[in-house]
Amino acid sequence: MAQQHYEGKKHWRNAARRQLLEQLADNLDSNQNTGLRSSYSCSVCDVILNSIEQYYAHLKGSRHQNNLKQHQRCVEPASL
């Protein structure tokens, strides 16, 4: 039964997610990785998240991606 679990889609998806989060945590600047923070904020979407996992999930999410595209469109004409 355990072997079936390890070969299942859910296990592979969770393992890939964990690996991605570990890679993202390794890529943080040293000043951001100097301890646990109680919250993480996204200035583009004006949200506060409670954990690093939520923060990275938010960054990959469709709401953030849409807000980021809209924010970039508003900023580009002003810089020309």
N, C-alpha and C positions, 0 to 999 in steps of 0.2 A: 504494500500500500504506500509506503514511503517513496518507493521508486517511482510510482505513478505520479505522486505529488511533485517530485523533483523534475519530472519530464513535462509537467503541465504548463499551460500558457500563463496561468496566474503566478506560478513560482518564477518563471523566466522574466515576466514583466516586473515583478517586485525586485528581483536580483539586478536587473538592468537599471531600475530606478535608483537603487541603493548605490550602485557603482557610479552612476551619473552624479548623484549628490556628493559622493566622496571626491570625485574629480573636481566638481565645482568648489567644494570647500578648500581643496588644495590650491586652487587658483586665486583665492581671495588674497588681497594685499595683506602684508604682514600687520599693518596697523588695524585692519578690520578683524584679524584672526587672533587677537591678543586676549581673548576671553569671551565668555558667554554674555550675550546681550539679552535684555528682556524684550526688546522689540526691534523690528526691522521695518523701514519705511520706504515706500516707492513714491517719489515726488511727482512722477508722471501721472500716476493714477490717484494720488492723494489718499493712500491707504496705509495702515499700519498692520504689520503681521507679527505673530507671536513667536515664530521659530524660523530658523534658517531654511528648513524644509519647505515651509509655507512660502517663504520669500522666493526661493528658486522655482517652486511650482507656479507662483504668480507670474514670474518673469517669462516662463514658457507659455503661459495661458493666453487665450484668444483676447480677453479683455485688455490685458496689458499690451499685447501686440497691436491691437487696433488703436489704443490710446497713443502708443509710441509713434505709429505712422501719422496719426493726426497731428501730434505735437511736432513732428519733423516737417510736415507740410506747412505748418504755421510759422516755423522758424526760418525755413529756407528763403522765402521771398524777402524777408526783412534783411537778410545778410547780403543780398545782391545789390 
